[in-house]
């Protein structure tokens, strides 16, 4: 993780033009994600601050899970001038390869408070 003072120093060295360039390429940034194993479940916790449930899509093709959607700037007024913008807005897409030992047909997804939580049980091992 980049420390706040280092981020500020980098921004000062590279200037506002670089900051604007980052905003232009930001649609290529993937949402941040944590991956856990809890009991017999494979869990993905994906940060989607500002997204609405109706703007999200979770699709599965074989063992690839694709999460995509759009985060809009709903509160922007035509007269508003942005002084600084660090949050991500726009289209995003993230693909995750799910381990073979997961039971994809039992995938459950919950979206709450800007976090998409996907839980996939592991296949029961035969004894």
N, C-alpha and C positions, 0 to 999 in steps of 0.2 A: 504494500500500500504506500502511495506517495504521501509524504507528510505535507500538511498545509503550507508551511513556510517554504518548502522546496517548490511546491506547485506555484506559489506566488513569485518566487525568484525566476523560475522558468518562464512564466508569463511575461515578467518584466524584460527578460533577456530577448525573448522572441517577438514581443510586441503584440499589438492588437490585430494586425493583419493575420498573424499566425492563428490567433484565437478565432477570427472570422473564418479562416480556411478550415479549421477543425469543425466548426459548425456546419460547413458545407458538406464535409465528408462524413458527418456523424450518422447518417442513415446506414452506414456500413458497420456501425458498432452493434455488437450483440448485447442483449440484456445480461446483467450479471446473474450468476447462478451458483447455488450451493448444492452439493450432492451428498446424500447421507445413506447409511444403511441403519435401519432401526428395526429390531426384532427380525421379522421375516419380510421386510419391505425395503424396496429401493425407492428413495425419495428425492425429488427435485424441487428446490425452492427457488423460483425465478422472480427477480425484482422487476416489477413493471409499474413503477410509480406514475400516476396520472392516467393510466389506461382504464378503459371501461370494459366490462365483461363482454358486451355486445361487439366490441372491436377486436376481440381475440379469437384465434383459431388454433386448435390443437389437432394435428393430423398424424396418422401413422401409416408408414409404408414399409413393410417387412419389419426390420428392427430399428428403423430410423423414425424418431419422433420429431415433428416439425412444429414449432411454436412461432406464430407470426401474428402481426396485428399493426395497429396504428395508435400513436399517442398524439392527441390533438392539443393545441393551445386554445382551450375553450374560453379563457378569460381575457384574451387580448382585445383591446379596443383600438380602433383606427387611429386615434390620437395618441396612443401610448408609444413612447420611445424606450426601447430596451437599453438599459445601461450596462447590464451584465447578464449573461445567460449561460448557466452551467448544466441545466437539465437537458435531457434528451427528448426531442419531439420528432414525430414522423414515423415512417414505416420501419419495422424491425422484423428480423427473422432469425431463428436459432434452430439448428439441427443437432440432435443428440442421438448417439448410437446407444441403444438399450442393451444391456448384457443378455446373453443367451439364456441365462437361468431365470429370467423374469417372465411372468405370466401376463403378457400384454393385453389379453382379452379382459383382464380384471382391473385395468387402469382406472384410477379415479382422479379427477381434477377438481380443485376448489380454488376460487379466486376471492380473496378477502384482503382489504386494506392495502392494495397494491402489490400483493404477493400471490403468484400462481403456484400452488402446491400440488404436485403430481405424485401420487403414491401408486407403486406397482408392486404387487406381492411377488416374492420369489417362488419358483416352482417347488412343490413339495418333493423332497428327495425320497426315492423308493428305498425301503430297507430290506 
